[in-house]
Amino acid sequence: MAVVTKLPLSSLALSFHLSNSFYLNPISPFSLLFSFSFSTHPKMDTPYHHLHAPPHYPPLLPQEQPSDAGPPASHRKPFKGFAAILASVIFLLSLVALIINQTQKPLPSQNNIVPTSKPTSFSNPEPRGVAEGVSAKSNSHLLRNIKGSYNWTNAMFTWQRTSFHFQPEKNWMNDPNGPLFYKGWYHLFYQYNPDSAVWGNITWGHAVSADLIHWLYLPIAMVPDQWYDINGVWTGSATILPDGQIVMLYTGSTDKSVQVQNLAYPADPSDPLLLDWVKYPGNPVLVPPRHIGPKDFRDPTTAWAGPDGKWRLTIGSKIGKTGISLVYQTTDFKTYELLDEYLHAVPGTGMWECVDFYPVAINGSVGLDTSATGPGIKHVLKASLDDTKVDHYAIGTYNPENDKWTPDNPEEDVGIGLKWDYGRYYASKSFYDPYKKRRIVWGWINETDTESDDLEKGWASVQTIPRTVLYDNKTGSNVVQWPVEEIESLRQNSTVFEEVVVEPGSVVPLDIGVATQLDISAEFETELLGSGATEEGYGCSGGAVDRSAMGPFGLLVNAHDSLSELTPIFFRSSNTTNGTNTYFCTDETRSSLAPDVFKQVHGSKVPVLQGEKLSMRILVDHSIVESFGQGGRTVITSRIYPTKAIYGAARLFLFNNATGVNVKATLKIWRLNSAFIHPFPLDQI
Amino acid sequence: MVMFIVIILCFSSNRPGVEGVRGEENDLIEAICKKTSYPDVCIKTLRSSPGSSGADVKGLAHIILESASTYSNDTYEQIKKLLKETKDKAMRNCLDVCFQVYDLTIHDIPKAIKYLESGHYDSATEYANDGIIDSDTCESSFSEFPEIPKSPLTDRNNGLTELCTIALDIIAVQLRSK
């Protein structure tokens, strides 16, 4: 029902050459500014006495790279009936604007592409989305062709669906968008293709939850139905004004594939479900400025208020190979002023996508509103690097007087230092939860199987369990992330294992019943056998079969009895000349016998302070595993697709593959219930 | 006496291939070019330029931008020539876009040089970046038309992107050492 309108390029005629001004769409004569709810289960603690199994490590399976072949997706644009009224008004507006602009000759300009219609065929072999300047499946650049994909059965595919992670009922999802808390509901929007399990035809999916765990699907919030977002309603963020108004800014890919920023707001602010959204008739409110490429301008952040009362927001981009963060000031979110100086820039990091910028309290106690400043506060600057498809962050100091941020440690600046998550993870976005005073971060977890697998099973991607973010006031050099406490409402029975001793080269099965939905907390102590000579150069890269004196040791999740499939999550310590280093790692290389899935070793050094035991927390949910080392100082998300270690055959083991230490493990393991994510019963309202 | 002067002149002239005499300057060119995105193009462009020996980092960036300027002017002339010769409507459409953007480029790159010389490295960077944006805009205009099998300007556009990127990389070194 909504209309596809194509305004001639003159409406984007840009006079950048002589001034730094930017062009706004002609304001319509019609003003369309509409003032616009866990059960607990009894816990059973059963002490368990250790037993030893003979050491048994099968050889490393050959690693093959999966292919990226897949049939092109269909290219329909869906329209929602309930937006009919909005659509017809927009149609009228567009008609007027079209008539006004009809007579002007299109002028190509520096920052725009030829005034022709975009080809709609998907016949090029490049993963769809890459040509648009947007991240597609991020392992595509590492794929090679293989003869044929694994013979997946329906049982295997069905098992891969997660039970308590957010994912749509089917089809493709990517970046989380505009998360917010409003009138008692947490809202999540997300990049969603309603037509296919690959990227394309991107809309804003929508879901709500009272507790960040039990989600209810809602109808699609925004579809690509305007010339300024016809090639995709891309990522954006919400700003909640002091009076409670919600301002949503998002990137639209125009009919000429230019990236612009658009304003949207709830059609009915009294509707707690925020079902319907209005796009500001004056869109786009921002177009690529002078010196910025038309496809290097996307993902506006939540705005924060400055000392002068004006709002600021930042948008990632690049100049050459330098990643930058542009700053815009505004009072009404309709007109903006671009600052001369960037918030920050780091050479060599390439395009910054999904920039996120927010304060953290130095005492590490609570989350902070995005506008908070003052002593006792530092700021996190995070960027998703387009070139490597990795999320990076750094902690530093923000100066509200000149809107510049400087890192505490320039050696670990944004993009060259810490990663937000060391596994399969991208496009994270945080928001402030005023209800429980938390900074909460979402992250998009893509599949690591092939595109044709995704098309066959009919879905792709999940979101992480939302995590709280706090400054680590013990190390002073990183943040800690932790699953929101509401996940504990899914806990069913638990099993405790006290001080299980695991000798070098041994594997200990942990009898906890079905092992596919688990919340594991484990603490490890080591006892040196022998002299403990120094070793250099041991990290994660050898994986769990690479034996050193003080590691690896940890858990094997989603493991088969035969150990033909297993996923180790482990610590590896080593005494170096600079002191003891500890690495926290996951090893996917033997997670599945299927050759066409991408299996990597992930991880990094994790800070361990004097007197701390090594601890990890792991959430196992079928094909996703989220691992938190040392209270969330290092976090690793993995996707795994076992073929045998599924359903009742999935097991949990302790292992110690070190050569020179005994390991003593204490664990508490909960079975987790499903979150039963389902559609909101709108017909019952 | 004349022989003496000739000998002095021989030793002080900048002849390529004279090993050892210009070793230091070559080392700087190699050191700087190694840190750029296109080291080979960087070295080739700088070595074939008479002013490059004895130039400091800023001077090397200047030379690269001068090359980019000359290069973009040549491309501009080629586009004008192609426009005169081409009757095909789709091709003319694309060439027209290229004409418009290169019309800007040939003014932007001299601005980049000007800002480089006056030490305004941020502005120099921005105007050099325009060269990349413009060549990209020109090149992608051809892909809008499936009936045009291949852009006639791919090498020219890539060439400009390379030179501008090299300049940006060198300026980043300059900026970082500030």
HADDOCK unambig.tbl for C-alpha pairs under 7 A between the chains (distance, minus, plus):
assign (segid A and resid 108 and name CA) (segid B and resid 97 and name CA) 5.93 0.50 0.50
assign (segid A and resid 109 and name CA) (segid B and resid 100 and name CA) 6.69 0.50 0.50
assign (segid A and resid 109 and name CA) (segid B and resid 101 and name CA) 6.67 0.50 0.50
assign (segid A and resid 110 and name CA) (segid B and resid 101 and name CA) 5.10 0.50 0.50
assign (segid A and resid 110 and name CA) (segid B and resid 134 and name CA) 6.37 0.50 0.50
assign (segid A and resid 112 and name CA) (segid B and resid 137 and name CA) 6.78 0.50 0.50
assign (segid A and resid 113 and name CA) (segid B and resid 137 and name CA) 5.94 0.50 0.50
assign (segid A and resid 113 and name CA) (segid B and resid 141 and name CA) 6.00 0.50 0.50
assign (segid A and resid 114 and name CA) (segid B and resid 94 and name CA) 6.77 0.50 0.50
assign (segid A and resid 114 and name CA) (segid B and resid 97 and name CA) 6.24 0.50 0.50
assign (segid A and resid 114 and name CA) (segid B and resid 141 and name CA) 5.53 0.50 0.50
assign (segid A and resid 116 and name CA) (segid B and resid 144 and name CA) 6.95 0.50 0.50
assign (segid A and resid 118 and name CA) (segid B and resid 144 and name CA) 6.01 0.50 0.50
assign (segid A and resid 119 and name CA) (segid B and resid 144 and name CA) 6.47 0.50 0.50
assign (segid A and resid 291 and name CA) (segid B and resid 126 and name CA) 5.46 0.50 0.50
assign (segid A and resid 291 and name CA) (segid B and resid 127 and name CA) 6.60 0.50 0.50
assign (segid A and resid 291 and name CA) (segid B and resid 129 and name CA) 6.38 0.50 0.50
assign (segid A and resid 291 and name CA) (segid B and resid 130 and name CA) 5.39 0.50 0.50
assign (segid A and resid 293 and name CA) (segid B and resid 133 and name CA) 5.34 0.50 0.50
assign (segid A and resid 319 and name CA) (segid B and resid 126 and name CA) 6.87 0.50 0.50
assign (segid A and resid 319 and name CA) (segid B and resid 129 and name CA) 5.84 0.50 0.50
assign (segid A and resid 320 and name CA) (segid B and resid 129 and name CA) 5.91 0.50 0.50
assign (segid A and resid 320 and name CA) (segid B and resid 165 and name CA) 5.71 0.50 0.50
assign (segid A and resid 320 and name CA) (segid B and resid 168 and name CA) 6.20 0.50 0.50
assign (segid A and resid 347 and name CA) (segid B and resid 172 and name CA) 6.65 0.50 0.50
